[in-house]
Amino acid sequence: MTDGKHKVSAAWLEDKPPRRQQPLSREQIVRGAVEYLEQHGLEELSMRKLAAHLGTAATSLYWHVVTKDQLFDLVLDEIFGEVRLPEKDGEPLEDLRRVMHEVRRVLSRYPEAARLAASRPTLGPRALRVVEYTLGALLRTGYPEESIAHAYNLIADYTIGGVLVELSRKRLTGPDAPSGESSEDADTMRSFVESLPGEEFPNFVRLSGLLVTANDEESFAFGLDRLLAGISNDLEK
């Protein structure tokens, strides 16, 4: 959830003090941006449109947020603040499992945040608490320090990437499409499979029913379990 190749955003420097009769605080601007993203999407967000959404002039925003990139960083960090961390340390791999499910839950709630998390470092204070906890859990397993960065990136990339794939599919079917496959879709897929030459695609024909009905949440849990099992196996060597 971080990328050392990116520059640290100036958004994490201390906020400017409010001017006399300043209509909005940075916190109000960021919350407004989160609401705008939910309603209109990432491509539609601009400082001018956000100002109109908040009922103010764009100059009021620039006092607190200099660029749109800084706004994106602040928005992403605000959303990561909704990730619930375990109150007490438990079994490290189980704690890792719980945190990644939480990250998935939050990013799935805010689809645009998953795109931001995949494209920029998560170095704000709220996001860093998630990173810090995840690294701490990996350390508690006894995993070699020189390998922890690889393990962390693998788990984080799997979680964020999985959300992106799920959201991409939902964009194709539309935001109001049901989570399960509709009877019409099922009939279309069945007809397509039946038209395939079984001798050429025997494995796909045999498993097609399972492939099209696989549940996203169950698939994520299955993959995460395999990743954590690999870490556990490394520790036993």
C-alpha positions in Angstrom: 0.0 0.0 0.0 3.0 2.2 -0.3 5.4 2.8 -3.2 8.9 4.2 -2.5 9.2 5.5 -6.1 6.6 8.2 -5.5 7.4 11.5 -3.8 5.9 12.1 -0.3 2.9 14.4 -0.7 2.9 17.9 0.7 -0.6 17.0 1.9 1.0 15.5 5.0 2.6 18.8 6.0 0.8 20.8 8.6 -2.4 22.4 7.4 -2.4 26.1 7.0 -4.1 28.1 9.8 -7.6 29.2 9.0 -8.0 32.7 7.7 -10.5 35.1 9.1 -13.9 34.1 7.8 -12.5 31.1 6.0 -15.7 29.3 4.9 -14.4 25.7 5.0 -11.8 23.6 6.9 -9.6 21.0 5.3 -11.6 18.3 7.0 -14.8 19.6 5.5 -13.2 19.8 2.1 -11.9 16.2 2.3 -15.2 14.8 3.5 -17.0 16.7 0.7 -14.5 15.2 -1.8 -15.3 11.7 -0.5 -19.0 12.3 -1.0 -18.4 13.7 -4.5 -16.3 10.6 -5.5 -19.1 8.3 -4.3 -21.7 10.2 -6.4 -19.7 11.1 -9.5 -16.5 9.1 -9.8 -12.8 9.9 -10.0 -12.7 11.3 -13.5 -15.3 13.9 -12.7 -13.6 15.3 -9.7 -11.9 18.7 -10.1 -11.3 21.5 -7.7 -13.9 23.6 -9.5 -16.6 21.0 -9.4 -15.8 20.1 -5.8 -16.1 23.8 -4.9 -19.5 24.0 -6.5 -20.5 20.8 -4.7 -19.5 22.5 -1.4 -21.2 25.7 -2.3 -18.1 27.8 -2.2 -15.4 29.3 -4.5 -12.4 27.2 -5.7 -10.1 29.7 -4.0 -11.4 28.5 -0.7 -10.2 25.0 -1.5 -6.7 26.1 -2.6 -5.9 27.7 0.7 -6.0 24.2 2.2 -5.3 21.9 -0.8 -2.9 23.2 -3.4 -3.3 20.5 -6.1 -5.8 17.8 -7.1 -3.1 15.2 -6.4 -2.9 16.5 -2.8 -6.7 16.2 -2.6 -6.5 12.6 -3.8 -3.9 11.8 -1.1 -6.1 13.3 1.6 -9.2 11.5 0.3 -7.5 8.2 0.3 -6.2 8.7 3.8 -9.6 9.7 5.0 -11.1 6.5 3.6 -8.3 4.3 5.1 -9.4 5.8 8.5 -12.4 3.5 8.3 -10.3 0.3 8.4 -10.9 -1.3 11.8 -7.8 -2.8 13.4 -7.8 -5.5 16.1 -7.9 -3.9 19.5 -5.6 -6.6 21.0 -2.8 -8.6 19.3 -3.8 -12.2 18.7 -2.3 -14.9 16.6 -0.3 -12.9 14.0 -1.5 -14.6 10.8 -5.1 -14.5 12.0 -4.7 -10.7 12.7 -3.3 -10.3 9.1 -6.3 -12.1 7.7 -8.7 -9.8 9.7 -7.0 -6.6 8.6 -6.9 -7.6 4.9 -10.6 -8.4 5.0 -11.1 -5.0 6.6 -9.1 -3.3 3.8 -11.2 -5.1 1.2 -14.4 -4.1 2.9 -13.5 -0.4 3.0 -12.1 -0.3 -0.6 -15.2 -2.2 -1.9 -17.4 0.4 -0.2 -15.5 3.2 -1.9 -14.6 1.9 -5.4 -12.6 4.9 -6.4 -10.4 4.5 -3.4 -9.2 1.2 -4.7 -8.0 2.9 -7.9 -6.2 5.5 -5.9 -4.6 3.0 -3.6 -3.2 1.1 -6.6 -1.7 4.2 -8.2 -0.2 6.3 -5.3 1.6 5.8 -2.0 -0.5 5.5 1.1 1.6 7.6 3.5 -1.1 9.6 5.4 -1.5 9.0 9.1 -4.6 6.9 8.9 -3.2 4.7 6.1 0.1 4.4 7.9 -1.6 3.0 11.0 -2.8 0.1 8.8 0.6 -0.3 7.2 2.3 -0.2 10.7 -0.1 -2.8 12.1 0.4 -5.1 9.1 4.2 -4.9 9.3 4.0 -5.5 13.0 1.9 -8.6 12.6 4.4 -10.0 10.1 7.2 -9.3 12.5 5.4 -11.1 15.3 5.2 -14.2 13.1 9.0 -14.4 13.2 9.2 -14.0 9.5 12.8 -12.9 8.4 13.0 -9.2 8.2 14.7 -9.2 4.8 11.6 -11.0 3.4 8.9 -9.0 5.1 8.8 -6.3 2.4 8.1 -9.0 -0.2 5.4 -10.7 2.0 3.8 -7.3 2.7 3.7 -6.3 -1.0 2.3 -9.7 -2.0 -0.6 -9.5 0.6 -1.4 -5.8 -0.1 -1.2 -6.2 -3.9 -3.5 -9.3 -3.8 -6.0 -7.4 -1.6 -6.1 -4.2 -3.6 -5.8 -5.9 -7.0 -8.7 -8.3 -6.1 -11.0 -5.3 -5.3 -10.0 -3.7 -8.6 -10.9 -6.8 -10.6 -14.3 -7.1 -8.8 -15.1 -3.5 -9.4 -14.1 -3.7 -13.1 -16.6 -6.5 -13.6 -19.3 -4.5 -11.8 -18.7 -1.6 -14.1 -19.4 -3.8 -17.1 -22.6 -5.2 -15.6 -23.7 -1.8 -14.2 -23.9 -0.5 -10.6 -27.4 -1.9 -10.1 -26.7 -5.4 -11.2 -27.3 -8.1 -8.6 -24.2 -9.7 -7.1 -25.2 -13.2 -8.3 -25.5 -14.2 -11.9 -29.0 -13.5 -13.3 -31.1 -16.3 -14.9 -30.7 -14.6 -18.3 -26.9 -14.5 -17.9 -26.9 -18.1 -16.8 -28.9 -19.2 -19.8 -26.6 -17.3 -22.1 -23.5 -18.9 -20.6 -25.1 -22.3 -20.7 -25.9 -22.0 -24.4 -22.4 -20.8 -25.1 -20.8 -23.7 -23.2 -23.1 -26.2 -24.9 -21.9 -24.8 -28.3 -18.3 -25.4 -27.5 -16.5 -28.5 -28.9 -16.0 -30.6 -25.7 -13.0 -32.4 -27.2 -11.2 -29.1 -27.7 -12.1 -27.4 -24.4 -12.8 -30.3 -22.0 -11.6 -28.6 -18.8 -13.5 -25.4 -19.4 -16.7 -27.3 -20.3 -16.4 -29.5 -17.2 -15.7 -26.6 -14.8 -17.7 -23.8 -16.4 -20.6 -24.0 -14.0 -18.2 -23.5 -11.0 -16.3 -20.8 -12.7 -19.2 -18.5 -13.4 -20.8 -19.0 -10.0 -17.7 -18.4 -7.9 -18.4 -15.9 -5.2 -16.0 -12.9 -5.0 -15.7 -12.9 -1.2 -15.2 -16.6 -1.0 -12.6 -16.5 -3.8 -10.8 -13.7 -2.0 -10.8 -15.6 1.3 -9.5 -18.8 -0.4 -6.6 -16.9 -2.0 -5.7 -15.0 1.2 -5.7 -18.3 3.1 -3.3 -19.8 0.6 -1.0 -16.7 0.9 -0.9 -16.9 4.6 -0.5 -20.7 4.5 2.6 -20.0 2.4 4.0 -17.7 5.0 3.3 -20.3 7.7 5.0 -22.9 5.7 8.1 -20.7 5.4 8.2 -20.4 9.1 8.2 -24.1 9.6 11.3 -24.7 7.3 
